[in-house]
Amino acid sequence: MYIFYLVAIAVVAIDQWTKWLVVKNMELGERIVLMEPTFALLSHRNRGAAWGMLEGQMWLFTIVTIIVVIGILYYFHKEAKGKPYFQLSLMLLLGGAIGNFIDRLFRGEVVDFADVLIPVINYDFPIFNVADAALTIGVVMLIIVLFLEEKAEKAAKRKGE
């Protein structure tokens, strides 16, 4: 069960390492194209939440992050036992939440750097980082896990009737 904590630790470590690389090796606003036109590194800072919302509300981010971390740990230990995909999704969420929280706590802003363009629909996706990616993957996994769990429970109830 505790092996899943390694996922959260790995997310935080990779997130902080990649952010450190960007801060140390790129000027703010500098863009390095890796795959034209779909993927580039762009040194960017975000003082708010997703898409810059709630900029400067550090106290709010601190409270929300503490509540989220407590909630994740509670569900991990009380509800996710024996459910590896549920556990994995929660640890991705934990790693992502802690990764961005470290930035807010020590830098006063979050370092973002992944710049993605979806050419088929010509959509320039908001700049993100490893913690953001882990949060997104964790949420999607959690939704799928809960949906499948609910579907299995309904099927079991129908069998039992």
N, C-alpha and C positions, 0 to 999 in steps of 0.2 A: 504494500500500500504506500509506504513512504518513498518508494522508487519514483513515484509520480512527482515528488517534490523536485527531483532532478530536472524535470521538464521546466518547471518555473525558474529554477536556478539558471538553467541554460538560456532561457529566454532573456532573463535579466542580464546575464553575462554578455551574450551576443549583442543585445540592444545597447548596453553601455559601451562596449568595445567599438561598435560601428559608429555610434555618436561621437566618441572620443576621436576616432579617425577623421571624421568630418570636421570637427572643431579644430583639430591640430593641423590638418592638411588642406583645408579649403577656406577661402575667404567667404564671408557672408554674402550670399547672392550668386556665388560662383556656380556654374553649371557645367557638368562633364557628361557629354552624351556617350552612352554605352551601347545603345541599340537605336539607331535613328529610324523612325521618329518616336518609337514607343517607350523607351526607358532611358532615364538620365539620373545622375546624382545632382541635387540642387541643395546647396547649403542654405537652410532656412530656419528661422526660430519662430516659435509659437508661444505667446504668453497667455493663451486661453485654452479652451477645450477644442474639440473637433471644429475645424474651419475657423478657428480664432474666436469662437463664441466665449462669452464670459471672461474676457481679457482682464487680468489684474485681480481676479477673485481668488487669491491663493488660499484664504481661509476656507472657502467653500470647497476647493479641490482637496484640501487636507481632510476635512470632515467626511466628504463623500468617499475618498479613497480608504480611509480607516473603516468606514461602514462596509464598503465593498469587500475589503480584505477579510473582515470578520465574517461577513456573509459567506464568502467563498470557503473559508476554512470550516465554518459550521456545516455547510452542505457537503463538503468533501468528507468530513468525518462522520456525519450523521445520515446522509441520504445517498451518498455515492459508493458506499462499500460494496465491493463485488461487481461494480459497473465500470469497467475500465475506460470506456469512451466518455462517460460522464466525468470520471476522475481526470482524464486527460484534458477535456474541455475546461474544467475548473482550474487546472494548473496553468493552462495557456492564459486564461483570464488573470490569474494571480500574477504571473510573470509580466504580462503586459501592464497591469495596473501599477505594479511596483517599479517597473522600468521607467514609466513616465513620471511617477511620483518622485523618484530620485532626481530626475531633471528639475522638476519644479522646486524641490527642496533645496538643492545645491546650486542650481543655475538661475532659478527664478523664471525659467522658460524651458520649453521642450525643443530639443533639436530634431528637426525633420529633414529628410534628405532624399527620399525615393519619389521621383517625379515620373508618373506614368501617364501616357496618352493612349486612349483606346481608339485607334484609327477608324475602325468600322463605323463608329458613331461620332467620331471626332470629339471625344470627351476627354478633357484634361482633368484627370483624377486629382483630388486634393493631395498635396505632398504629405508623406507619412514616414514612419520609421518602423523598426522591428517590433517594438512594443505595440504599436497600432495594429500591425499585421497580426500579431498573436491575439490581440483582443478581438479582432474581426473574425479570425478563424475560430477562436474559442466560442464566440457568440453563435456563429453558424453551426458549429458542432453541437453546442448545447441545445439549440432549437431542434436539430435533427434527432438528437438523443431523446429529448423529452417527447417529441412527436411520436417516435417509434415506440417508446415506453408506454405512452397513452394508448396507442393502437394495439399493442400487445395485451394491455390490461382489459381493453374492451373485448378483444377476441376471447380472452380467458373467461370473462363474465358470460359471454354468449355460450361458450362451451359448457359452463357450469349451470346454465339455466335449464 
